[in-house]
Amino acid sequence: MKVLGIDPGLGTVGWAVLEVHGRETYRVWGYGAIETPRARPLAERVLFLARALKEIVSREQPVVAAIEDLFIAKNSRTAASVGHGRGAILLTLAELGLPIHEYNPRQVKVALTGYGAADKSQMQTMVQRLLRLKEIPKPDDAADALAIALCHINSSSYETGVRG
């Protein structure tokens, strides 16, 4: 089963498609980042994001999506921006009929490192190690999306289909 992992945002959205074969043998189908045009109005950026996401889903054919839940940012402008992007992503995935599972940052960190306060470098190293990659995936948003997909694959929701 292919899992689409998404690190939401508005300016940059990380995405990754993974599949597990056997016990802890993963296949990376693809990963990257969607960058919306910063100089464009919000409505155009949201539309750009939705279209890019539809293209990825059409090309990669995942059967389920895992997305990071919104955390409360210290900067309200940042929180609003991520919220706009996350809303567009959720709507697009729902329109495409993909089941959506949400994980907060602590859940993702615990799933990969066993430690809910792991830092970014620890997370990236675990993503590289678990996926047997030659180097840490870039950009950071794509590495985060890979971590979110891994979190879902390693959760009970992956096998049971229970909405998480």
PyMOL commands that set and color helices and strands:
alter all, ss='L'
color gray80, all
select helices_A, chain A and resi 42-60+76-95+105-113+120-130+140-153+156-160
alter helices_A, ss='H'
color red, helices_A
select strands_A, chain A and resi 3-7+12-20+26-35+64-68+100-103
alter strands_A, ss='S'
color yellow, strands_A
deselect
rebuild
show_as cartoon
